[in-house]
Amino acid sequence: MSREEFTPSESEWLIMEILWEHKGSMTSKEIISILETKSDMTPKMARVLINRLVEKGMLQYTGDPNDKRVYHYTPAKKKKECIKEKSKRFVSNFFNGNHANAIAALIQDSKLTEEELEYLEDVLHNSKKM
């Protein structure tokens, strides 16, 4: 697998969000139940994506002690780690690795609040210290 295959796709991200929000293990049935309220993804497709996430090392699972046909899934990576990897991939793919151009493109036409601007100024200021 290439490096980019180790980060979740948009559809896989929905499943990861459910697990990150839940903060514990979930069965595929539980994941699908919540997913049905957030998207029109079929249960079959959700199971395919759960399996892909396991293959990518994004999810880990344990068998249910009472029913070996049931698996309990937990995230193998933290959300912050995945966001960092996806952000690096985005900058690399669309901006030839130029972070300044990526940041400029994202905020150039945005209507940012004073609070958001102050936050970005703090981030830039702290980046200078590194």
Buried (B, 14 or more C-beta within 10 A) or exposed (E): EEEEEBBBBEBBBBBBBBBBEBEEBBBBEBBBBBBEEEEEBEBEBBBBBBEBBBEBEBBBBEEEEEEEEBBBBBBBBEBEEBEEBBEBBEBBEEBEEEEEEBBEEEEEEEEEEEEEEEEEEEEEEEEEEE
